[in-house]
């Protein structure tokens, strides 16, 4: 399903200045890698902080909640700023917040307070909200309307590359082989206990400090780059844009709902991957982190393969096929044991790959001057990643089985399937 951008956007693309969009497109596509990188460190942080602070599954899921609540809080302000000042301004604000939040991991580790880590993650996620609100529609505008979905899937493929690199290469730097129970920690000598907690907390400092500095350098590059700062300058069109007008689109309303459950499913499957692998397959954390890297690799390959298939298969139909397969794989992960569980989760990642950009593109299709508002609303629905993982964690804690918790993503996939079957019946805005 292709995005239909406002005519002034397309006229700009069709002009002789088309070549000037190439480097900005590359820069914007790099953002997909960076936010994918930091998001895919969260599944590493969850077991690491669970161990360092002796957290339950429910408590450790607050890592996801602190990240995805930020999307809900900041999506509308991000959309407002970009409507008023353009996409480049939004990207710069996002990169600055992203960089600062990453650097704040250093004082958070020094404090040995779980809440400080959650605060740093919230600031990072505020920056990511600006980046995603800007980059997703910006990529769809930079090119022919009929290939908007394929182009967005291509850019989002770099999320998948980051999803492989982050856990496979950075994960072992953060995770340690020390696995003490709370009883063992309590009987430690005070000096030894303090040394253990400090070593666990400090392992996150260097990766996030380097990441933060890189992000601030990227912000400088964006600042000095001549970006085609696309924004709707038509006053009449700007006055016509409204939340009420945007929400008249049944596609958008369905898209918001589907994206809520999609993000919830993706976060649930990824964030508890290591717990599933260590408890169901009996492998150690380092090995689980490396398999999580294959989870990311499968996600990346799925994106590229899905983008290729969209040349021959309608994106909505491909979404239906992928969702049905994931429903079956989730059932296998719930009822199986051993490495079958791990392989099922990795396969789920492959078929998750096209869902976010496809739902996003379908949801904002035909919104015209309400595109930025619609984009903000769909980004707000990412808050599903804050609310659904704690439900999984609570089920896991109450039943003493992480596999039972995976009924949560199973329900999510069923909702996405209903969306994919019904959205073709809706009218465009």
C-alpha positions as CSV (number, residue, x, y, z in Angstrom):
1,X,0.0,0.0,0.0
2,X,1.6,3.3,-1.1
3,X,1.7,6.6,0.7
4,X,0.1,9.5,-1.2
5,X,2.1,12.5,-0.1
6,X,0.9,16.1,-0.6
7,X,1.4,17.3,-4.2
8,X,4.0,19.9,-3.2
9,X,6.1,17.2,-1.7
10,X,6.0,15.1,-4.9
11,X,6.7,18.2,-7.1
12,X,9.8,18.9,-5.1
13,X,10.9,15.3,-5.6
14,X,10.2,15.5,-9.4
15,X,12.3,18.6,-9.8
16,X,15.9,18.9,-11.1
17,X,17.1,18.9,-7.5
18,X,16.3,15.2,-7.1
19,X,20.0,14.3,-6.9
20,X,20.5,16.5,-3.9
21,X,18.3,14.1,-1.9
22,X,20.7,11.1,-2.1
23,X,23.1,12.1,0.7
24,X,20.2,13.2,3.0
25,X,18.5,9.9,2.3
26,X,21.6,8.0,3.3
27,X,21.9,10.1,6.5
28,X,18.3,9.5,7.4
29,X,18.6,5.8,6.7
30,X,21.6,5.7,9.1
31,X,19.2,6.8,11.9
32,X,17.3,3.5,11.5
33,X,20.5,1.7,12.3
34,X,21.3,3.8,15.4
35,X,17.9,3.5,17.0
36,X,17.8,-0.2,16.1
37,X,21.1,-0.6,17.8
38,X,20.1,1.0,21.1
39,X,16.7,-0.8,21.1
40,X,18.4,-4.1,20.7
41,X,20.6,-3.5,23.7
42,X,17.5,-3.5,25.9
43,X,17.1,-7.3,25.8
44,X,20.7,-7.4,27.1
45,X,20.0,-4.8,29.8
46,X,16.9,-6.7,31.1
47,X,18.7,-9.9,32.2
48,X,21.8,-7.9,33.3
49,X,19.9,-5.5,35.5
50,X,17.6,-8.3,36.7
51,X,20.7,-10.0,38.0
52,X,22.5,-6.9,39.3
53,X,19.5,-5.6,41.2
54,X,17.8,-9.0,41.9
55,X,14.6,-8.1,40.0
56,X,11.5,-10.1,39.2
57,X,10.4,-10.5,35.6
58,X,7.8,-7.9,36.2
59,X,10.3,-5.4,37.6
60,X,12.8,-6.0,34.9
61,X,10.2,-5.3,32.3
62,X,10.1,-1.7,33.5
63,X,13.2,-1.3,31.2
64,X,10.7,-1.6,28.3
65,X,8.1,0.5,30.0
66,X,10.5,3.4,30.6
67,X,11.5,3.3,26.9
68,X,8.1,3.0,25.3
69,X,6.2,5.4,27.7
70,X,8.5,8.1,26.2
71,X,7.0,7.4,22.8
72,X,3.5,8.1,24.1
73,X,4.6,11.3,26.0
74,X,6.8,12.8,23.2
75,X,5.1,11.8,20.0
76,X,2.7,14.7,19.8
77,X,5.3,17.4,20.8
78,X,7.6,15.9,18.2
79,X,4.9,16.1,15.5
80,X,4.1,19.7,16.5
81,X,7.7,20.8,16.3
82,X,8.2,19.1,12.9
83,X,5.0,20.7,11.5
84,X,6.2,24.1,12.6
85,X,10.0,23.9,12.0
86,X,10.5,20.9,9.6
87,X,11.9,17.4,9.8
88,X,15.6,18.5,10.2
89,X,14.8,20.4,13.4
90,X,13.1,17.3,14.8
91,X,16.0,15.0,13.8
92,X,18.5,17.4,15.6
93,X,16.5,17.5,18.8
94,X,16.2,13.7,18.7
95,X,19.9,13.1,18.2
96,X,20.8,15.5,21.1
97,X,18.4,13.8,23.5
98,X,19.6,10.3,22.3
99,X,23.3,11.3,22.9
100,X,22.7,12.9,26.3
101,X,20.6,9.9,27.5
102,X,23.3,7.5,26.5
103,X,26.1,9.4,28.3
104,X,23.9,9.5,31.4
105,X,24.5,5.8,31.8
106,X,27.8,6.7,33.3
107,X,26.4,8.5,36.4
108,X,23.6,5.9,36.5
109,X,26.2,3.1,36.9
110,X,28.1,5.2,39.5
111,X,24.9,5.6,41.5
112,X,24.1,1.9,41.7
113,X,20.4,2.9,41.5
114,X,18.0,1.0,39.1
115,X,15.7,4.1,38.8
116,X,18.6,6.1,37.4
117,X,19.0,3.6,34.6
118,X,15.3,3.9,33.9
119,X,15.6,7.7,33.7
120,X,18.5,7.5,31.3
121,X,16.6,5.1,29.1
122,X,13.5,7.4,29.2
123,X,15.7,10.3,27.9
124,X,17.1,8.2,25.1
125,X,13.6,7.1,24.1
126,X,12.4,10.7,24.0
127,X,15.1,11.3,21.4
128,X,14.2,8.2,19.5
129,X,10.6,9.4,19.4
130,X,11.7,12.5,17.5
131,X,13.8,10.5,15.2
132,X,11.2,7.9,14.3
133,X,8.4,10.6,14.0
134,X,10.7,12.4,11.5
135,X,12.5,9.6,9.7
136,X,9.6,7.3,8.8
137,X,7.4,9.8,6.9
138,X,10.6,11.6,5.5
139,X,11.7,8.4,3.8
140,X,8.3,7.8,2.3
141,X,8.3,11.3,0.9
142,X,11.7,11.0,-0.7
143,X,10.6,9.1,-3.8
144,X,7.7,7.9,-5.9
145,X,4.5,7.3,-4.0
146,X,4.0,3.9,-5.5
147,X,7.3,2.6,-3.9
148,X,6.9,4.3,-0.5
149,X,6.3,1.0,1.4
150,X,9.3,-0.7,-0.3
151,X,11.5,2.2,0.4
152,X,10.5,2.4,4.0
153,X,11.1,-1.4,4.4
154,X,14.6,-0.9,2.9
155,X,15.6,1.8,5.4
156,X,14.1,-0.2,8.2
157,X,16.2,-3.1,7.1
158,X,19.1,-1.4,8.9
159,X,17.2,-1.9,12.1
160,X,17.8,-5.5,11.4
161,X,21.5,-5.1,10.9
162,X,21.7,-3.3,14.3
163,X,19.6,-6.1,15.8
164,X,22.3,-8.5,14.9
165,X,25.4,-6.4,15.8
166,X,24.1,-5.1,19.2
167,X,23.5,-8.4,21.0
168,X,26.1,-10.5,19.2
169,X,29.0,-8.2,19.8
170,X,28.0,-5.7,22.5
171,X,26.0,-8.2,24.6
172,X,29.0,-10.3,25.8
173,X,30.7,-7.1,26.9
174,X,27.8,-6.3,29.2
175,X,26.7,-9.7,30.5
176,X,29.0,-11.5,33.0
177,X,29.3,-15.1,33.9
178,X,28.6,-14.4,37.6
179,X,25.2,-15.6,38.6
180,X,24.6,-15.2,42.3
181,X,21.3,-15.8,44.0
182,X,19.9,-13.1,46.4
183,X,20.8,-15.3,49.3
184,X,24.4,-15.6,48.1
185,X,24.6,-11.8,47.7
186,X,23.2,-11.2,51.2
187,X,25.8,-13.4,52.9
188,X,28.7,-11.8,51.0
189,X,31.1,-9.6,53.0
190,X,30.1,-5.9,52.5
191,X,33.2,-5.1,50.6
192,X,32.8,-8.1,48.3
193,X,29.1,-7.3,47.7
194,X,29.9,-3.7,46.8
195,X,32.6,-4.8,44.4
196,X,30.3,-7.3,42.7
197,X,27.5,-4.6,42.3
198,X,29.9,-2.0,41.0
199,X,31.4,-4.5,38.4
200,X,28.0,-5.4,37.2
201,X,26.9,-1.8,36.9
202,X,30.1,-0.6,35.3
203,X,30.0,-3.0,32.4
204,X,27.3,-0.9,30.7
205,X,29.3,2.4,31.0
206,X,31.7,2.1,28.1
207,X,29.3,0.9,25.4
208,X,26.7,3.6,26.1
209,X,29.4,6.3,26.5
210,X,30.8,5.5,23.1
211,X,27.4,5.3,21.5
212,X,26.4,8.7,23.0
213,X,29.5,10.4,21.7
214,X,28.9,8.9,18.2
215,X,25.3,10.1,18.2
216,X,26.4,13.7,19.1
217,X,28.9,13.6,16.2
218,X,26.1,12.5,13.9
219,X,24.0,15.5,15.1
220,X,26.9,17.8,14.1
221,X,27.0,16.3,10.6
222,X,23.2,16.7,10.3
223,X,23.5,20.3,11.4
224,X,26.0,21.2,8.7
225,X,24.3,19.2,5.9
226,X,22.0,20.9,3.5
227,X,18.9,18.8,4.1
228,X,15.8,19.2,1.9
229,X,13.8,20.2,4.9
230,X,10.4,19.1,3.6
231,X,7.4,20.7,5.3
232,X,4.0,21.8,4.3
233,X,4.2,25.5,3.8
234,X,0.7,25.9,2.4
235,X,-1.1,27.9,5.1
236,X,-4.5,26.7,3.9
237,X,-3.4,23.1,4.0
238,X,-1.8,23.6,7.4
239,X,-5.0,25.0,8.8
240,X,-6.9,22.0,7.5
241,X,-4.7,19.6,9.3
242,X,-6.2,18.3,12.5
243,X,-6.4,15.3,14.8
244,X,-10.1,15.0,14.2
245,X,-9.5,15.0,10.4
246,X,-6.8,12.5,10.6
247,X,-8.8,10.1,12.9
248,X,-11.6,10.1,10.3
249,X,-9.5,7.7,8.4
250,X,-10.5,4.1,9.3
251,X,-7.1,3.0,8.0
252,X,-5.3,5.2,10.6
253,X,-7.5,4.0,13.5
254,X,-6.8,0.4,12.5
255,X,-3.1,1.2,12.0
256,X,-2.8,2.7,15.5
257,X,-4.4,-0.4,17.1
258,X,-2.3,-2.8,15.0
259,X,0.9,-1.0,15.7
260,X,0.2,-1.0,19.5
261,X,0.0,-4.8,19.4
262,X,2.8,-5.3,16.9
263,X,5.3,-3.3,19.0
264,X,4.1,-5.1,22.2
265,X,4.6,-8.5,20.4
266,X,8.1,-7.6,19.2
267,X,9.2,-6.3,22.5
268,X,7.8,-9.3,24.4
269,X,9.5,-11.8,22.1
270,X,12.9,-10.0,22.0
271,X,13.1,-8.7,25.6
272,X,12.5,-12.1,27.2
273,X,14.5,-14.1,24.5
274,X,17.4,-14.6,26.9
275,X,15.2,-15.8,29.7
276,X,13.4,-18.2,27.4
277,X,16.7,-19.5,26.0
278,X,18.3,-20.0,29.4
279,X,15.2,-21.6,31.1
280,X,13.7,-23.6,28.2
281,X,16.9,-24.6,26.4
282,X,19.2,-24.7,29.4
283,X,22.0,-22.6,27.7
284,X,24.1,-20.0,29.5
285,X,23.6,-16.2,29.1
286,X,26.6,-15.6,26.8
287,X,25.3,-18.3,24.4
288,X,21.8,-16.9,24.6
289,X,23.1,-13.4,23.8
290,X,24.8,-14.8,20.7
291,X,21.6,-16.6,19.7
292,X,19.9,-13.2,20.2
293,X,22.3,-11.9,17.6
294,X,20.9,-14.5,15.2
295,X,17.4,-13.3,16.2
296,X,18.5,-9.8,14.9
297,X,20.1,-11.3,11.8
298,X,16.9,-13.1,11.0
299,X,15.0,-9.8,11.4
300,X,17.4,-8.1,9.0
301,X,17.2,-10.8,6.4
302,X,13.4,-10.8,6.7
303,X,13.4,-7.1,6.0
304,X,15.4,-7.4,2.8
305,X,13.6,-10.5,1.6
306,X,10.2,-8.9,2.5
307,X,11.2,-5.8,0.5
308,X,12.0,-8.0,-2.5
309,X,8.8,-10.0,-2.2
310,X,6.7,-6.7,-2.2
311,X,7.7,-6.3,-5.9
312,X,5.4,-9.4,-6.6
313,X,3.1,-9.6,-3.6
314,X,0.8,-6.9,-2.3
315,X,2.2,-5.7,1.1
316,X,-1.1,-6.3,2.9
317,X,-1.3,-9.9,1.6
318,X,2.3,-10.5,2.6
319,X,1.5,-9.1,6.1
320,X,-1.3,-11.7,6.3
321,X,1.0,-14.6,5.4
322,X,3.8,-13.5,7.8
323,X,1.3,-13.0,10.6
324,X,-0.2,-16.5,10.2
325,X,3.3,-18.0,10.2
326,X,4.1,-16.2,13.4
327,X,1.0,-17.4,15.2
328,X,2.1,-21.0,14.4
329,X,5.7,-20.3,15.6
330,X,4.5,-18.7,18.8
331,X,2.4,-21.8,19.6
332,X,5.5,-23.9,19.0
333,X,7.6,-21.7,21.3
334,X,4.9,-22.1,24.1
335,X,4.5,-25.9,24.0
336,X,8.0,-27.0,23.0
337,X,11.3,-27.4,25.0
338,X,15.0,-27.4,24.3
339,X,16.5,-25.6,21.3
340,X,13.3,-25.9,19.4
341,X,12.1,-22.9,21.5
342,X,15.2,-20.9,20.5
343,X,14.9,-21.7,16.8
344,X,11.2,-20.8,16.9
345,X,11.9,-17.4,18.4
346,X,14.6,-16.7,15.8
347,X,12.1,-17.7,13.1
348,X,9.5,-15.3,14.6
349,X,12.0,-12.5,14.1
350,X,12.2,-13.2,10.4
351,X,8.5,-12.9,10.0
352,X,8.2,-9.9,12.3
353,X,10.5,-7.9,10.0
354,X,8.0,-6.3,7.6
355,X,5.3,-5.6,10.1
356,X,6.1,-2.2,11.5
357,X,6.8,-0.4,8.2
358,X,3.9,-2.1,6.5
359,X,1.4,-1.2,9.2
360,X,2.9,2.3,9.3
361,X,2.6,2.9,5.6
362,X,-1.0,1.4,5.4
363,X,-2.0,3.5,8.4
364,X,-1.0,6.9,7.0
365,X,-2.0,6.1,3.4
366,X,-4.1,8.9,1.9
367,X,-3.8,11.3,4.9
368,X,-2.4,14.2,2.8
369,X,-1.8,17.2,4.9
370,X,-2.7,15.1,8.0
371,X,0.3,12.8,7.3
372,X,2.5,14.3,10.1
373,X,-0.4,14.0,12.6
374,X,-1.1,10.5,11.6
375,X,2.6,9.6,11.9
376,X,2.6,11.0,15.4
377,X,-0.4,9.0,16.4
378,X,1.0,5.8,15.1
379,X,4.3,6.5,16.8
380,X,2.3,7.1,20.0
381,X,0.9,3.6,19.6
382,X,4.4,2.3,20.2
383,X,3.4,2.6,23.8
384,X,2.2,-1.0,23.4
385,X,5.9,-1.9,24.1
386,X,5.4,-0.3,27.6
387,X,2.2,-2.0,28.6
388,X,2.3,-5.5,27.2
389,X,5.8,-6.8,28.4
390,X,4.8,-6.2,32.1
391,X,1.7,-8.4,31.5
392,X,4.1,-11.1,30.2
393,X,6.3,-10.6,33.2
394,X,3.4,-10.8,35.6
395,X,2.2,-14.1,34.0
396,X,5.7,-15.5,34.1
397,X,6.1,-14.6,37.8
398,X,2.6,-15.9,38.8
399,X,2.9,-19.2,36.9
400,X,6.7,-19.7,37.3
401,X,6.9,-20.3,33.6
402,X,8.2,-17.7,31.1
403,X,6.6,-19.8,28.3
404,X,3.2,-19.2,29.6
405,X,3.9,-15.5,29.3
406,X,4.3,-15.9,25.5
407,X,0.5,-16.1,25.2
408,X,0.7,-12.3,25.2
409,X,2.5,-12.0,21.8
410,X,0.2,-14.8,20.5
411,X,-2.8,-12.6,21.2
412,X,-1.0,-9.6,19.6
413,X,-0.5,-11.5,16.3
414,X,-4.1,-12.4,16.2
415,X,-5.0,-8.7,16.4
416,X,-2.6,-7.9,13.6
417,X,-4.2,-10.6,11.5
418,X,-7.6,-9.1,12.0
419,X,-6.1,-5.7,10.9
420,X,-4.6,-7.1,7.8
421,X,-7.8,-8.9,6.7
422,X,-10.1,-5.9,7.3
423,X,-8.1,-2.8,6.4
424,X,-8.7,-3.3,2.6
425,X,-12.4,-2.6,3.3
426,X,-11.8,0.8,4.7
427,X,-11.9,4.1,2.7
428,X,-9.0,6.4,2.5
429,X,-9.1,9.7,4.5
